[in-house]
Amino acid sequence: MYNRFWTKCTTAKRQKKENVDRMSNLPDSILAHILSFLTTKEALQTSLLAKRYQNLWAFVPVVDLDFDDFLLSGEEVEEGSCKQEEKFVKFINGVFEHHEPLTLESFNLVWDGDNSDPTPTTAWLDTVAKLKPKFLSVDISTEKDKIEVPDSVFTSELLQQLVLELSFETISPRSVKLPCLKRLILKYIYFEDEILEKLSSGSPAIEEMVIHDCIWNSGCISSGTLKHLVLKDCQDGTISFLDILICIPSLEFLEVYSCLVMWKLKFKDMTPLVGAQIHFEKLSDEEPLFLTGLTNVKSFELVLSVSAMMAMKNLLEKKATNFPTFDNLRSLKIGGWSITRDFDLVARFLLHAPNLKKLTLLHNEELEISKGNIEMSLQLGDNLDIVEIIYKKDDISASELVKSVETHFKFIREANIIYSE
């Protein structure tokens, strides 16, 4: 009898404890921090939970807005898109009207709508810039009207990361003063000649810059603090023969992928360069300026299409003395074509990299070029310690490459065969 009574009392106390709303007893600052992990729309919806949450969303230092969250499902999307756009704009205006903090930690806006009118964005960004955010990201895709980024964004004192993804619009700030900016990502933007120089020189603390799918005629990136530069899928807007100068004495890592402006790039003062990755499909018949500026690199990855490899090979045959010497190069990963059919470009690197220790060959037999026998010299690669060959497991032709490496690179310490998917 005693045990039953004791069990019943204990259970009742436990249930009472479990029914206590501990979340509501937390300080406002902690609750606001928890709500910052939600989108702004979701944070606002918590005001329906209890009176305690009614105005709490307005104190969240993070604003995260996505137009897709306001779209209807199914057939109603197209019919009600204009109405949903009005609702989206009205919602954002309301957020700024009721937002309490004098500063903002982060602002993220995603607005993807071909027929959307992005005009209100300018006023929103101006308001955000005055709240001194640390992180600002804008992704707008529209074909209707021009997107204007206000000058105040480019003079935001505390901004550490800026992401601008626009519909190939031009950004043209009168001045750039971003003393705390460390990371800059630009996508789908049309660059005028001086804008990149303004952005790089006006950001004295910048460490990483990513330029993706932008249209670029000429210009200059100059910085004494930038450590990591990524150029991907950039296009040439005109038939201009002006160089694109990359002058970054502090640069440690460089990545260039499928850039149609590759032949215009001219690298200068890249002394501390640790690693470089260059992948591209086309090469002009102009001199490959990019190689001459990368001679200090320690680890180099060069992946070329067949046409790019043949263009570079033909060019170097005409101007053999122009191939630079890579005294600091310790690791080279090169290929993208059938190396069993053409080893010439690899051989040139081996001849001009006296301190190379590791060679990785990316063999791709699927890409056909003119047939020929692989030619290696016994004098090549005497300094190599490791040779790796990467190819598809079902590629029979790679056995010839493996055999040639075993025959000619007799002094290597380690040879590895790696199968790729």
Secondary structure by P-SEA (a helix, b strand, c coil): caaaaaaaaaaaaaaaaaaccccccccaaaaaaaaccccaaaaaaccccccccccccccccbbbbbccccccccccccccaaaaaaaaaaaaaaaaaacccccccbbbbbbbcccccccaaaaaaaaaaaacccbbbbbbbbccbbbbbcccccccccccbbbbbccbbbbbbcccccccccbbbbcbbbbcccaaaaaaaacccccbbbbcbbbbcbbbbbbccccbbbbcbbbbcccccccbbbbbccccbbbbccccccccccccccccccbbbbbbccccccccccccccccccbbbbbbcaaaaaaaaaaaaaccccccccccccbbbbbcccccccaaaaaaaaaacccccbbbbbcccccccccccbbbbccccccccbbbbbcccccccaaaaaaaaaaccccccbbbbbbcc
